[in-house]
Amino acid sequence: MPPEKIEFFKSLEDWVKTNVLIHLKPVEKCWQPQHFLPDPTSDEFLEQVVELRERAMELPDDYFVVLVGDKITEEALPTYLSMLNGYDGIGDETGSSPSPWADWIRDGVLKRTGMEIFSTSTSIFLVVLT
């Protein structure tokens, strides 16, 4: 990337801190896949899985098509992270850069990873186990 563009991104760091990062929800406050799926440590786990499968039988096939499409999209997450981290001026080569750009990239990928785990778990519970 030309030095002018790197300098441009660096000049925006304070703006990103005050106008973008304030809208990011802390990871601890984000939903997690286990909030929506049966707890495997519970004594009622198998009953909950059976109930989930029964409820899933009523879903139209369109929902499963969307689930498969979502799963395919989520598989590309490592590619997005690698691509964004490769850009000069905003990349996070160490995975722990204090740059606001790095915070933004990590936040987005971590939250999408939660969705990937959820879609994978849902696929297992609703499709493979039926």
C-alpha positions as CSV (number, residue, x, y, z in Angstrom):
1,M,0.0,0.0,0.0
2,P,1.4,3.4,-0.8
3,P,2.7,5.4,2.2
4,E,0.0,8.1,1.7
5,K,-2.8,5.5,2.1
6,I,-1.1,4.1,5.2
7,E,-0.8,7.6,6.7
8,F,-4.5,8.2,5.8
9,F,-5.6,5.1,7.8
10,K,-3.4,6.1,10.7
11,S,-4.9,9.6,10.7
12,L,-8.3,8.1,11.1
13,E,-7.4,6.0,14.2
14,D,-8.7,8.6,16.7
15,W,-11.9,9.0,14.8
16,V,-12.4,5.2,14.7
17,K,-11.8,5.1,18.5
18,T,-14.4,7.8,19.2
19,N,-17.0,7.0,16.5
20,V,-16.8,3.3,15.7
21,L,-15.4,1.4,18.6
22,I,-18.0,2.9,21.0
23,H,-20.6,0.9,19.2
24,L,-19.0,-2.5,19.6
25,K,-20.6,-4.6,22.3
26,P,-18.2,-6.3,24.7
27,V,-17.8,-10.0,23.9
28,E,-19.1,-10.9,27.4
29,K,-22.4,-9.3,26.6
30,C,-22.9,-11.0,23.2
31,W,-25.1,-14.0,22.8
32,Q,-23.3,-17.4,22.7
33,P,-24.4,-20.5,20.9
34,Q,-25.0,-22.4,24.2
35,H,-27.8,-19.8,25.0
36,F,-29.9,-21.4,22.3
37,L,-29.0,-25.0,22.3
38,P,-29.6,-27.9,24.8
39,D,-27.0,-28.1,27.5
40,P,-25.0,-31.4,27.1
41,T,-24.3,-31.5,30.8
42,S,-28.0,-31.4,31.7
43,D,-29.8,-34.6,32.7
44,E,-32.6,-33.5,30.3
45,F,-30.2,-33.2,27.4
46,L,-31.5,-36.1,25.3
47,E,-35.1,-35.0,25.9
48,Q,-34.2,-31.5,24.9
49,V,-32.6,-32.7,21.7
50,V,-35.6,-34.8,20.8
51,E,-37.9,-31.8,21.4
52,L,-35.7,-29.6,19.3
53,R,-35.7,-32.1,16.5
54,E,-39.5,-32.4,16.6
55,R,-39.9,-28.7,16.4
56,A,-37.4,-28.6,13.5
57,M,-39.5,-31.1,11.6
58,E,-42.2,-28.4,11.2
59,L,-39.7,-26.0,9.5
60,P,-40.0,-25.5,5.7
61,D,-37.1,-26.7,3.6
62,D,-36.3,-23.0,2.9
63,Y,-34.9,-22.6,6.4
64,F,-32.5,-25.5,5.9
65,V,-31.3,-24.0,2.6
66,V,-30.5,-20.7,4.5
67,L,-28.7,-22.6,7.2
68,V,-26.5,-24.4,4.7
69,G,-25.8,-21.1,2.9
70,D,-24.9,-19.5,6.2
71,K,-22.6,-22.3,7.0
72,I,-20.8,-22.0,3.7
73,T,-20.4,-18.2,4.2
74,E,-19.1,-18.7,7.8
75,E,-16.4,-21.1,6.6
76,A,-14.7,-18.1,5.0
77,L,-14.1,-16.2,8.3
78,P,-10.4,-17.1,8.5
79,T,-10.0,-15.8,5.0
80,Y,-11.5,-12.5,5.9
81,L,-9.3,-12.1,9.0
82,S,-6.2,-12.9,7.0
83,M,-7.1,-10.6,4.2
84,L,-7.9,-7.6,6.5
85,N,-4.8,-8.2,8.6
86,G,-2.7,-8.2,5.5
87,Y,-3.5,-4.5,4.8
88,D,-0.8,-2.0,5.7
89,G,-1.9,0.6,8.1
90,I,-4.8,-1.5,9.6
91,G,-3.5,-5.0,9.8
92,D,-2.9,-6.8,13.1
93,E,0.2,-9.0,12.5
94,T,0.4,-10.1,16.1
95,G,-3.2,-10.7,16.9
96,S,-3.0,-8.3,19.9
97,S,-2.3,-4.9,18.3
98,P,-3.7,-1.9,20.2
99,S,-4.7,-0.3,17.0
100,P,-8.4,0.6,16.8
101,W,-8.5,-0.9,13.3
102,A,-7.3,-4.2,14.8
103,D,-9.9,-4.0,17.6
104,W,-12.6,-3.5,15.0
105,I,-11.4,-6.5,12.9
106,R,-11.1,-8.8,15.9
107,D,-14.5,-7.8,17.2
108,G,-16.2,-8.5,13.9
109,V,-14.6,-11.8,13.4
110,L,-15.1,-13.0,16.9
111,K,-18.8,-12.3,16.8
112,R,-19.2,-14.0,13.4
113,T,-17.3,-17.0,14.8
114,G,-20.0,-17.3,17.5
115,M,-22.6,-17.4,14.7
116,E,-20.5,-20.0,12.9
117,I,-20.5,-22.2,16.0
118,F,-24.2,-21.7,16.4
119,S,-24.9,-22.7,12.8
120,T,-22.7,-25.7,13.0
121,S,-24.3,-26.9,16.2
122,T,-27.7,-26.2,14.9
123,S,-26.9,-28.2,11.7
124,I,-25.8,-31.1,13.9
125,F,-28.8,-31.1,16.1
126,L,-31.4,-30.5,13.3
127,V,-30.0,-32.3,10.3
128,V,-27.5,-35.0,11.3
129,L,-29.4,-36.3,14.3
130,T,-32.7,-36.6,12.5
